[in-house]
Structures are given as structure tokens and as C-alpha cells.
């Protein structure tokens, strides 16, 4: 798995590097991952607030986002999973978290093929099976923690690195016995199997699932006011969505930008929680717990052989200054 992560990072960086530097600001995001910020993007609110043209580029995994930021092709990544962020930071990439993009315990999971009739009471029967996992992502971390919880030896499994959409297709075709993923890929996986643990059950085990907004450390330092403006637009879009003020028009814009139909968008975003700026700055999130969680993720990856080593601390991997600067300006 370690070789897979290294190859993916290097390969994506090479691919993006050949495209040349992007003009203005380029933001990475995921298709089939409905977020309120997409409506603000469609409305041109980021361009207006930043005084720059804000371009969007979609990715399939958070590891690819890291590579794009390392090559300079992407300045900000929205909703990067904590595990791929940790992989990059642990490898020495100068990258920092600037906000909590979303929490989604129900929208990231592992699904076992229906015909196997395996659930949490018989999970030990997964030993010897084939699983599709997007290596280096939040789903990868959740997979490792769940296998540890159920006592399934990793070396007994055939682990295939697949993006969630591909993993869903493989599960449907019977090419794998179970698959792990998120977003639209997870939705399709559930059509052909069942989850082992619910979101609440995972949280009880300490398996948090949340994404962050991240950016290169130098970019943040040189553009702190711009980053604050970006986060303010995002926070206002989140508040508008949570309050219901955006209505059907906002849902339609989010669906259009994420490449989903309105019904699927509504179903997916229902499982999302968007912490307020005040909540993000609290001890539960960026005030300390997120940094401790990153250390836990890194240590699990080291033990699993996915990365060589972890940082002593991930305190320096979080920069709350841009978010703190807008705390008094954003309500809700």
C-alpha cells in the first residue's frame, strides 16, 4: 500500500505539472460530493469577494489534491479528507488545514456484497476476501480501523486500490467481495450490499469522518487576507444552506455543480454536517482535537505500513488565523 500511495502522488504531480501554472486561483473539489460552496461558486461569489477569477478543477481522491497543491496547479482544496492530508503532511509536504469543510460519518463506509450475508456479527468471515479501497483517503483509514475492530488481519485480504466509483462497479460485477468509499460511489455500493457499522457506531469507536479545506503553507502565509475571504464566502454559503434560506434554487445549483440530480444531491447532503466558524475554532475541532485525531490517523497508517513515519505533532499542520479573522463577521 505504501508503494501505491507514493506512486499515486508522484504520478499525479507529474501529470498536473505538465499542464503548466494556472492563472488566478484554482480550487480543487470533488464531483458527486454536494457542498454549499458549489452554489456560491456558481453564483460567482468567490470571484467577487477575492477580486480574482476562481477556477475549479475536480479530483477523484484527496491524494491527487495533495499532488496538485505540491505542483502549484491548485492553491486551495475544499473537502480534502483528513487521511490524505495526513499522508502528505507526514511526507514533509508544506500544507495546512484552514477549516473543517464537512463532517459525514454516514457518508463514508465499507459495504459487503449482499450474497455473502456478512454483517457486524460475522465480520470475521471477511478474512481471505478481496476489497476495493481508495488508498490514502478517509475511506482507507475507516477501513483500517474497522478491520482492526473486527480482528480481520490485513495480510489475509487482497486489497485493490480503487476510486469509490470504480469500487462500486467492481462490487456490482462481483469482482470484489466488499468495497469502501464515499459520496456517489458509496450510494451505488449500497445498492449491492450492506454496511458493517452505522455512522453512530463508528463514532462510538472514535472513527471520526470529516474533511478539511487545505492549502500550501506558503500560499496561506502570503495570502492570508485572500484565504480569509474565501473561508468567509464558504461559511456564509454553509449558513445559508443550513438555515434553509437557499431553498430549491440552491439545491439545484449544488446538484448542477456536483454532477448529480437534485434527488441524489438532497439524499447525500442530508448526511452532512457543516460546523459553524465558532464550532470549528472550538476544542472539539481545530482548537486541539483535530490535531490529535491527525496524529492518531498517522500512527495507524505507520502501523499498517502505509507510510514510513508520522510527525511528532500535527499542531503546525493547522492554521486557524484566516478563520479566526472572520469569526465576528459570520453568523450561524
N, C-alpha and C positions, 0 to 999 in steps of 0.2 A: 504494500500500500504506500510505503514511503516513496518508492521509486515512481509510483503513479502520480503522486502529488507533485514531485519535483519535475517530472516530465510535462505535466499539465501546465504548471506555472511557466516553465521555460518556453514551451511551445506556444502558449497564448501570447506571451510577451513578444516573441519573435514575430508572430502573425500581426499583432497590433502595431508593432514597431515599424513594419514595412508600410503602414498606411500614412505615416508622417504625422506631425503635430497637428492637433485640431485647433481651429481658431476659436476665440471666445471661451465659453465654459462648456465642458462636456460632462454630462451626468449619466452614470450607469444605473440601470434599473432592470427589473425582471418583467418579461411578458407573463401573462396569466398569473399575475400577483397584484391584485387590485388594491391600490393605495390612494387615499385622498389627494396626495401631492400631484397625482397624474391629472386631476381635474384642474388644479392650479397651473400646471404646465400647459395644458391645452388652451387655457384662457390667456396665456402669456403673462401671468402674474410674476413669474420669476424674472423674465426679461425686464419688466417694468421696475421691479424692486432692485435688481442688481445693476441695471444700466448696461447689461451685456446680453448678447444673444446666448440663450441657454439651450444647447443641443442635447438630445437624448440618444443613448445607444443601449440596446438591450443585451443581456447576457443570460446564459443558462445556469451558471454557477457562480458562487462568491469567489472561488479561487481565480476564475477568469477576470473578475473585477479587480482583484489584487494585482494581477499581472498588468492589466490596463493602466492602473494607477502608477505602478512601478515604471512603466514605459513612458508615462507622461501623456497618454492619449485620453485619460479620464481624470478629471480633477476632483469629483465628488461621486461617491457611490451611495445610493439610497437602498436601504433594506439589505445590506450585506449581512450574512449570517455570522454569528459570533465565532463558530469554529473556523471558517476560512479566514476570518480576520486574525484569529489567534495563530493560525498556521503561518501567515505572512509576518506577523509581528515577531513570532518566535524565531523565524529565519533571519531576522535582522532588518526587515523592510521598515522604513521610517513612515509609519502610518498611524493615525489616531482616530478614536471614536469621538464624534461630536454630538451625537444624540441617540436616543433609543427610538428607532423607527417604528417598531411594532412588536407586540407580544402575541404569540399564537400557539399555545400548547396543543390545540386541536387540529392545527393545520400543518403539522409536521409529524410523520409517523411511519411505522412499518406495517405492511399489510401481507398477510399469509393467504395463499391460494385457498379458495373455498373448499376444493375437493380434498385437501389434506386434513380438514376438520381439526386443526390445531388452534387452541386458544391459550390464554394465560395459565390455565391449569395443566396443560400438556405441552408447554413451550419447550421442554427438554427434548421433544421429538424433532425439533429443528436441527439437531445435530446431524451433520452429514449432508445438509441441504445446500442449494445454490441460492444466493441472494444478490439482488441488484442494489447497489448503494452509490449515491453521488459522493465520491471520496472527498474529504476535506470540507464538507458542508455541515450545517446544523443537523441534517438528517443522518450523517455519518456519526456524529457524536451521540445522537439519540440511539442509534443502532448499537453502538459500542456499550452504552450504559444499560440498555435493555438486555443485551446478551449476557452482560455481567450479572445483572439482576436474576436472570433465569438460569444462570450457570451453564450456558451454552459455550463451549470452547471455540474461540475464533479460528483456531487451526483446523477445526473439524468442518468448517464451512468453505464453500467455493464462493469467494467474494468478487463480484464483477462490477467494475466502475461504470455506472450509467447515470446520465441525467434523468431526473424524475419522469419526464415524458417517455423516454426510451425504456425506463424500467417498467412503466405501466404497460407498454406494448409487449415487453418480454413476458410479463406476468399473464397478460391476456392470452398470449400464444403458448403458454406452458413452458417457456424456455427457462424460467426461473421459478423457484418454489415460493419465494417471498421477495418483496421489494420495499425499499424505503424512499421517501420523498416528501414533497410539499406542493402546495398550490394545485394547479390544474392536473399535474401528474398524479398527485395523491388522490384527487377526486376520481380519476379514472381507475386507479388501483383498487379503490373500494368497490368498484363495480364487479370485481373478480375475486374479492377476498375480504378478510376481516382484520381489524387492528388487534394487537395483543393487549395494549393498555390504552385507556382513555387519557385525554389531556390532564384531567384532575389526578388520575392515578400516577401519571408521570411526574407531576409537580410534587406529589407526596414523597416521591423518591429523590427529589432535588434535581430532576431533569427539567430545567427551565428551557424555554424556547423563545428566543427573541432576536430581532435583527437590529442593526445599528446603521447610522449614517456615518460614513468614514471618509477620510481624505488624507493625502500625503501630508506629513508633518510640516514640511517647508511651505507648502501651499497655504496651510492654515495660518502659519506664522506671518506670512507675507500678505495675507488677505483676510485678516480676522473680521473686519467690518463686513466684507462681502459674504463670508461664511455665516455671520450672524443674520444678515438679511435673508439669506437662503433658508436658514432654520426658522426665521420668523414667518415666512410665507408657508412653509411646511406646517408649522404649529397652527397657524390660522386655518389652513385647509383641514387639518385634523379636527379642530374645534368645530368648524362648520359642519363637517360630516357627523361627528358625534352628537351634536345638538339637533340634527335633522333639518337644519336650515337649508342645506343644499338640495334636498328633495330629489325627485326623479331626474332632474336635469344633471345634477352632479353624478348620480349613479350612471347615467348614460355616458357621460364624459369619461368616467373612470373605466367603464366597460370598453369603450372605443379605444382608449389609450393602452389598455392592458391586453387587447386582442381577445376579449371574451364577450359572450352575450350577456345582457342585463341580468337574466335569471341566475346564471352561474356566478356572475360577479357578486350579486346580493348574497348568495349562499356562502361564498368564500369569505367575504369581508365581515359577515356576521360572526365569524370565529376569531376575528382580530380585535385586539385592544390597543388603543393609542394613548399612552401615558401623556399627561399634560407636562408642560415645561417644569412646573413646580414638582410634580411627581418624579420626573426624570432626574432632577437635581437632588432628590432625597437620598437617604442612606440605602433605601431598597434598590435603587438603580445606580446612577452614576456617582452617588455620594460614597460609594465603597463596595456595595455588594456585587456590582457588575465586574469590578476589577478582581474580586475574589473568585467569582464564577469563571472568569477567563483563566485564572491560574489553575482552577480545577479541570477545565477543559484541556488545557495544555498538558497537565500531568497525566490525564487519561490517554491522550494521544501518544505521549512518550512511552507509557507502559504498553500501549498496543503496537509500538514500533512504527507509528505513522510519521513521527517527526523525531529528529535527533535529540533535541533538548528543549526545555522550557525556560522562559525568563524567570529570574528570581522573584520579580513582581511585575504586575501589569498596570501599576499606578500611572506610569508615564505613557501608557497606551490610550489614556483617556484625557481629553482636553475639554473641560466644561466652560472655559472662558467665553467662547462665542455664544453658547446657550444662555449662560448667566447674564449676558449683556442684554438679552431681550426678555428676561423674566418678568419685568414690571410692565412690559408692553403687550403681552399676550395673555388673554384671559381664557379659562376653560381648558 
